[in-house]
Amino acid sequence: QAALEEASICLLNCGPTGSEALKNLVLGGVGSITIVDGSKVELGDLGNNF
């Protein structure tokens, strides 16, 4: 657990699959997460996550 808390993750292009992976990383206790995504969030995207 200590290794996860000290880990730094960079997630590129956070679509539906990336969002699910991100959720699991957060729940797992990863200490630092950076998200890089050039897309704008649109109304149709809101149903894709969780």
C-alpha positions in Angstrom: 0.0 0.0 0.0 2.9 2.4 0.8 4.2 2.0 -2.8 0.8 2.9 -4.2 0.6 6.0 -2.0 4.0 7.2 -3.3 3.2 6.4 -7.0 2.6 9.1 -9.6 0.5 8.3 -12.6 -0.1 10.2 -15.9 -3.2 9.3 -17.8 -3.4 10.3 -21.4 -6.6 10.8 -23.4 -9.1 10.0 -20.7 -12.2 8.5 -22.5 -14.6 5.9 -21.0 -11.9 3.3 -20.6 -9.4 5.7 -19.1 -12.1 7.0 -16.7 -12.7 3.5 -15.4 -9.0 2.9 -15.0 -8.7 6.2 -13.2 -11.5 5.3 -10.8 -9.7 2.0 -10.0 -6.4 3.9 -9.4 -8.0 6.3 -7.1 -9.8 3.6 -5.1 -6.5 1.7 -5.0 -4.8 4.6 -3.2 -2.5 6.0 -5.8 -0.9 9.2 -4.4 -0.7 11.5 -7.4 -2.6 11.5 -10.7 -2.2 13.8 -13.7 -4.8 13.7 -16.5 -3.8 15.0 -20.0 -6.7 15.2 -22.5 -7.2 17.8 -25.2 -10.8 17.0 -25.8 -13.7 19.2 -24.5 -16.3 17.6 -22.4 -19.6 17.5 -24.3 -23.1 16.6 -23.1 -23.0 13.2 -24.7 -19.8 12.3 -22.8 -21.5 12.6 -19.4 -23.2 9.2 -19.6 -19.9 7.4 -20.4 -18.4 7.6 -17.0 -19.5 5.5 -13.9 
